[in-house]
Amino acid sequence: MAVARYLIENRATVRMAAKEFGISKSTVHKDLRERLPKISRTLYLQVKPILEQNKAERHIRGGMATRRKYKGG
């Protein structure tokens, strides 16, 4: 539940949450997608749109990272 609150308060990505809590991205994802709805449906419904937005934007972040890698900026 702490990871979910962190995601909501900071509009963070799964990667950012994993780094903040010292756990893997797959653990964050599993906790938020599978375990959280069973514990707190209300909290899950707040996290779900953030996860969907992150998923929709990840190709953009990946492209920017590749550009920085090869352009140096």
Buried (B, 14 or more C-beta within 10 A) or exposed (E): EEBBEBBBEEEBBBEBBBEBBEEEBEBBBEBBBEBBBEEBEEBBEBBBEBBEEBEEEEEEEEEEEEEEEEEEE
